Amino acid sequence: MTTGMARAGTAVLFAAVLLIAQATVAAELVLPARESAVVSNPADAGESRLLLALERPVELERAEVLLAVLRVELPLVDRVGEVPPAEAFLCEREWPEGLMSWDGGWESGEGVWDESAGAFVDIERSGSGLALTADVTGVLRTAVEGSTDQPVLILVPWLPVPGLATALGGCTASIDVEWMPAERVRPSHR
């Protein structure tokens, strides 16, 4: 009888572990950029910034972001020179059309993007285009924790690149997200 009870207890414990493991498996989500815009220096169009407005999905409201990878595809960049290193940041400023002039602060980052939440961008040739990727996990976590309805990322190349503004205007962008629900707080019973 004791052996039978031990086996039954072990089976129940094993089933409970399987249920818990299935409940905590990471989910995947693709956040497409809802819209994008390019802001360029009027004196040097190669000095450009790419703004990406993201949806704020309900799934991430009370979730733990495990990994977030930004993917930007720039097709047909034959006329673009060597692309320097770039970084992606979370914007601190809203994105109304009237504030998107170069001299409105978009050139320096002062009060426009949060340099503490940034990510280096990997740049690779992909056919006749460029593929830009960055681990933006920290950036997305900051965006999800913030109160902004529409998080905006800004891509900032370190140096001007001739033809980059045109290439950025034809980009597609998304963020691949692995996440899991945040643990629920269980009331303590005394």
Backbone hydrogen bonds, N-H to C=O, Kabsch-Sander energy under -0.5 kcal/mol:
donor,donor_aa,acceptor,acceptor_aa,energy
5,M,1,M,-2.3
6,A,2,T,-2.4
7,R,3,T,-2.3
8,A,4,G,-2.3
9,G,5,M,-2.7
10,T,6,A,-2.4
11,A,7,R,-2.6
12,V,8,A,-2.4
13,L,9,G,-2.4
14,F,10,T,-2.7
15,A,11,A,-2.4
16,A,12,V,-2.3
17,V,13,L,-2.3
18,L,14,F,-2.2
19,L,15,A,-2.3
20,I,16,A,-2.4
21,A,17,V,-2.6
22,Q,18,L,-2.4
23,A,19,L,-1.9
24,T,20,I,-1.3
25,V,22,Q,-0.9
27,A,179,W,-3.6
29,L,177,V,-2.2
31,L,29,L,-0.5
31,L,175,I,-3.1
33,A,173,A,-2.4
34,R,53,A,-2.6
35,E,53,A,-1.1
37,A,51,L,-1.9
39,V,49,R,-2.3
40,S,38,V,-0.5
41,N,44,D,-0.7
41,N,47,E,-2.3
44,D,41,N,-0.9
47,E,44,D,-2.3
48,S,46,G,-1.1
49,R,39,V,-2.2
50,L,155,L,-1.8
51,L,37,A,-3.2
51,L,49,R,-0.5
52,L,153,L,-2.8
53,A,35,E,-2.8
54,L,151,P,-2.8
55,E,32,P,-0.7
60,L,57,P,-1.1
61,E,58,V,-1.6
63,A,60,L,-1.2
64,E,180,M,-3.3
65,V,63,A,-0.6
66,L,64,E,-0.7
66,L,178,E,-2.4
67,L,178,E,-1.7
69,V,176,D,-2.4
70,L,68,A,-0.5
70,L,134,A,-3.0
71,R,174,S,-3.0
72,V,132,L,-2.8
73,E,172,T,-2.7
74,L,72,V,-0.5
74,L,130,L,-3.0
77,V,128,S,-2.3
80,V,77,V,-2.0
81,G,162,P,-1.1
86,A,121,V,-0.6
87,E,156,V,-2.0
88,A,119,A,-2.7
89,F,154,I,-2.4
90,L,114,D,-0.5
90,L,117,A,-0.9
91,C,152,V,-3.3
92,E,112,V,-3.4
93,R,112,V,-1.2
99,L,96,P,-1.8
100,M,97,E,-1.6
104,G,101,S,-2.0
105,G,102,W,-0.9
106,W,101,S,-0.7
107,E,102,W,-1.0
108,S,105,G,-0.7
109,G,105,G,-1.6
111,G,109,G,-0.8
112,V,109,G,-1.7
113,W,109,G,-1.4
114,D,90,L,-2.5
115,E,113,W,-0.8
117,A,114,D,-1.1
118,G,116,S,-0.5
119,A,88,A,-1.7
121,V,86,A,-2.6
122,D,133,T,-3.7
124,E,131,A,-2.2
126,S,129,G,-2.8
129,G,126,S,-2.2
130,L,74,L,-2.4
131,A,124,E,-3.1
132,L,72,V,-3.1
132,L,130,L,-0.5
133,T,122,D,-2.4
134,A,70,L,-1.6
136,V,68,A,-2.1
136,V,134,A,-1.1
140,L,136,V,-3.1
141,R,137,T,-2.5
142,T,138,G,-2.2
143,A,139,V,-2.1
144,V,140,L,-2.8
145,E,141,R,-2.3
146,G,142,T,-1.3
153,L,52,L,-2.6
154,I,89,F,-2.5
155,L,50,L,-2.9
156,V,87,E,-3.4
156,V,154,I,-0.6
158,W,85,P,-3.0
161,V,46,G,-2.4
164,L,161,V,-2.0
167,A,163,G,-1.7
168,L,164,L,-3.0
169,G,165,A,-1.6
170,G,166,T,-0.7
170,G,167,A,-1.0
171,C,168,L,-1.6
172,T,73,E,-1.6
174,S,71,R,-2.0
175,I,31,L,-2.0
176,D,69,V,-2.5
177,V,29,L,-3.5
177,V,175,I,-0.6
178,E,67,L,-3.0
179,W,27,A,-2.6
180,M,64,E,-1.8
182,A,62,R,-2.0
186,R,184,R,-0.6
190,R,188,S,-0.6
